[in-house]
Structures are given as structure tokens and as C-alpha cells.
Amino acid sequence: MKSVKKMGLNKAVLFGAVMSALLASSAYAAEINFVSGAVGKDIEIFKELVKPWEKDTGNTVKIVPMPSSTTDQFAQYRLWLSAGNTDVDVYQTDVIWAPQLADQFLDLTEAAKDVVKEHFPSIIESQTADGKLVALPLFTDAPALYYRKDLLEKHGASVPKTWEEMTATAKKIQEAERAAGSKDLWGFVFQGNAYEGLTCDALEWVKSFGGGQIVEADGTISVNNPKAVAALDLAKSWVGGISPAGVLSYGEEESRGIWQTGNAVFMRNWPYAYALGNGDDSKVKDKFDVTTLPSGGDNGKSAATLGGWNVAVSKYSKNPDVAISLAKFLTSKETQKERALKGSQLPTIVSLYDDADIKAQQPIIPRWKDVFMQAVPRPSAPTKVKYNEVSSKFWSAVHSTLSGKGTAAENLEVLEADLTEMKGKGW
């Protein structure tokens, strides 16, 4: 009886040891839920990129798709994280979200100590909150002005240097082409819907006119000034003129849809639209080029909103080590190179801008360094956890102006009062 009990105990110990070994090895396959919004072919590219990691580790990745609107994404992320949702392991995050979501994500400082030096220091800094590395950089972003080089050449027009020049050129070509039968052609498409994308566009207009950055780095509220008013007055003139009235509901994809069907002379958009614009199904393939966004005139400079996406690991993940492994793989030099080649997305790893394959297959990427040098951050650092509310008030004021609901001067005055009250309660 004693020996039987002993044998049973030994089997139990052995079984436990085997199971522990299996759980600790790649024989235990974990499914990692990766949540991400998408524009263009992001999801399609992601599925291809992640296959080597799945093969090497034995784990799998399930994509949880989100709307393309970053505003909608952020709201959903906050709901899940505040509820301690364990179903999502890895989140794709916007560059501005680190200070707001830091408490909900794991600190990746130790896990990434061997690779952080490869990335642009400013991007690593943007993902660090109170000494905690909240997310690893996936790709960076800065928008450019897309233009139809064939139409500019046809009409003897130069690439515009200022927004005023862009307006005049767009109007001239739009009128001439419509008279010749292209009834659906518009001069300029951009992101005019009331969401974070409009904050990006309008920040570029205001900053390029010398009107500041809404809230400055030291916390000064600067948005209500004559140069900002002039920038928004010019933008208001586009709606129903060189831009369709429907632009007030456009996001990135709606703008790209008009552009890629050949129905716009100019477009403001992010790098992802370049590769898609040269796809076999595009009517503007080989007919366009990009340049830095226009300046606001004599006293202005080009301004491109700093964008970019990162990957963060939920502190509620059931498989944190596996999730961190995926995050490091997705942000590695090899994967960033593939993302650049397949999706024309800008690497955050400095050395890739000199990569021979990227130069040969995506020559636009090395050129985008000029655009990136003009990048201006949104005021997420000085406004901290209140940034989304600040941005919402800004894009609402801009959208009202573009829609003809009050003048730029009136709406910016109200915005300044709202932001001052908000600041008084503490960012």
C-alpha cells in the first residue's frame, strides 16, 4: 500500500514537471491578440510580416480590427484598459497616447535596452513617460503634399511653396480641366472631418503661418492670434471652392479615395498613400510626386505634424513575455525594413534610411527625411492627460470655422477661453 502511494506521488510529481516544461517551452502555443486600426493595406501587410514570428515561436497572432479613426480607437482602448481587459495583449498606439495610457502598459525599458539606441532618440523620448518606456516605435509618420506632376506640367505650373500658391494653382487647374470635360476633378483634398486628423491638418496650417502650436511647450495657450486666424480663413475658402463640401467628413481614406481615382490635383496625406497611389489599380500611378507641405507665406515655414505608431503591451495580458517578444519582433530592424518595402512606411531606425534595398525599391523614403525634419509635435506633452480634450476642442473650433458656423476669429476666441478654464483646473 505504501509503495502504491509512493508510485502515485512520483507520477504526480513527474506529470507536474512535464507540464511545467511544456508551458515554459514553445510547445505551449499562445494566441496573442493584437489590436490595431488600419488604413490602406495595413492589415494585409501585418499578416505577412508576422508569419516568421509565428513559425519561429509556435505562437499565433489574432488581429482585432478597429475603425480607421484614431479618435474612435483611443476611446475603445480606454474602455478596455480601464476595465482591465485580459483579451487584448498588444496595442498599436498613436505617438501622442503614451502619457495618457502609461499606467495601463508594461514598462519595456529592460526588455528593449539592447535595441532602443537604434531608433531616433526623439521618438523613444515621445514614448517615455516618467522614466517608463511605454511603447516601442513601429514606424514614424510625417505628412506631405501629394501633387499631380502630369497636370502641373500640362498647365505650366510650378510646385507650390506656399498655401496661397497652392490655392491659386489648384483653382487654375481645376477650372481648366473641368472646362475640358473632367467634371469630377477637385483642386485639393485633405482631412476635414471633426476628429484627430483635423487637429493634425489645422496645426500644420496654423504653425506654417507662424501662429504657434495651440499650446506651447511651456504650457502657454497661443492659439488665438491673427496668424492663426489668417490660416483658418484661407482653409475656409477651400471648402466648396477647390475642395468638395464633403471634405468636412473626410478622413485619410476618403481623401485617398478621391486622389487615387484621379480626381484631385493636390492631396495632404501620410506616407502610406504613396505606395498605394503607385499600385496597379491606381489611376494616378506614375503621375504624381510629393513635396514638403507649403509654408504660410513670407513669415511662415513648412510644418508637418509628427505622427507615427508604436506597440505597447497591456499589463493585463495573460502572456506578457510572449506579447513582449511579439512587440520586439514587430519593431525590429528586419521587420521595419519589410514594412518600408511593402507599405512605404517610414522606419524609426536611423540606419534604414541608408539601406540599399529601400533606396532602390522605395526611393521616396530617403527623400522623406526632408519632410520629417519639418515635423512639429502636437501639444500632448504640455497638456498631458488632458490632451484629447484639448485636441477635441481645437478640431471642433476648426470644423465650425470650415463649416461656416462662426468666423475663425470668433471660434478661436472661444477656444482660448475654454482652454484657459481647462488649464486653470490643471492639465
Secondary structure, DSSP 4 states (H G I P E B T S, - for coil): -HHHHHHHHHHHHHHHHHHHHHHHSTTSPPEEEEEE---TTHHHHHHHHTHHHHHHHS-EEEEEE--S-HHHHHHHHHHHHHTT-SS--EEEEETT-HHHHGGGB---TTTTTTTGGGB-HHHHHHTEETTEE--EEEEEE--EEEEEHHHHHHTT-PPPSBHHHHHHHHHHHHHHHHHTT-TT-EEEE---SSSHHHHHHHHHHHHHTT---SB-TTS-B---SHHHHHHHHHHHHHBTTTB-GGGGG--HHHHHHHHHTT-EEEEEE-THHHHHHTSTT-TTTTSEEEEPPPB-STT----EE-EEEEEEEBTT-S-HHHHHHHHHHHTSHHHHHHHHHHH-PBPSBGGGGG-HHHHHH-THHHHHHHHHTTEE--THHHHGGGHHHHHHHHHHHHHHHHTTSS-HHHHHHHHHHHHHHHHHT--
